[in-house]
């Protein structure tokens, strides 16, 4: 089973894939504040960790 991401790991994975809070909020139709709250919550629902792990690499998308 995959372990829950820490808030730091959640944010680092977003950054590694080139996603900002603003871009992620737009992609998921949420507010930037909501994205920040979810990212900072160590008890967030696991499907949000799965969603971040499954995000496309934004740098690759922009180069396509």
C-alpha positions in Angstrom: 0.0 0.0 0.0 1.2 3.5 -0.8 1.9 5.7 2.2 0.2 9.0 2.8 2.1 12.0 1.6 3.3 14.5 4.1 2.4 18.1 3.4 6.0 18.7 2.4 5.9 15.7 0.0 2.6 16.8 -1.5 3.9 20.3 -2.2 7.2 19.0 -3.5 5.5 16.6 -6.0 3.3 19.5 -7.3 6.4 21.6 -7.7 8.4 18.8 -9.3 5.8 18.4 -12.0 5.7 22.2 -12.6 2.3 22.9 -10.9 1.6 26.1 -9.0 -1.3 26.5 -6.6 -3.0 28.7 -9.1 -2.6 26.3 -12.0 -3.8 23.4 -9.8 -6.8 25.4 -8.6 -7.7 26.1 -12.1 -7.2 22.4 -13.2 -9.3 21.1 -10.3 -11.9 24.0 -10.3 -11.0 24.9 -6.7 -9.8 28.1 -5.1 -6.1 28.6 -4.4 -6.9 28.8 -0.7 -8.6 25.4 -0.9 -5.6 23.9 -2.7 -3.3 25.4 0.1 -5.5 23.9 2.8 -5.6 20.5 1.2 -1.8 20.5 0.6 -1.1 21.5 4.2 -3.5 19.0 5.8 -1.6 15.8 6.9 -4.9 14.0 7.3 -6.3 14.9 3.8 -8.3 12.2 2.0 -5.9 9.8 0.2 -7.5 10.4 -3.1 -5.9 13.9 -3.2 -2.5 12.3 -2.8 -3.4 9.9 -5.7 -4.5 12.9 -7.7 -1.2 14.7 -7.2 0.8 11.6 -8.0 -1.2 11.2 -11.2 -0.8 14.8 -12.4 0.9 15.2 -15.8 4.2 16.9 -15.9 3.2 20.4 -16.8 6.6 21.2 -18.3 6.1 18.4 -20.8 2.5 19.5 -21.6 3.7 23.1 -22.3 6.4 21.8 -24.7 4.0 19.7 -26.7 
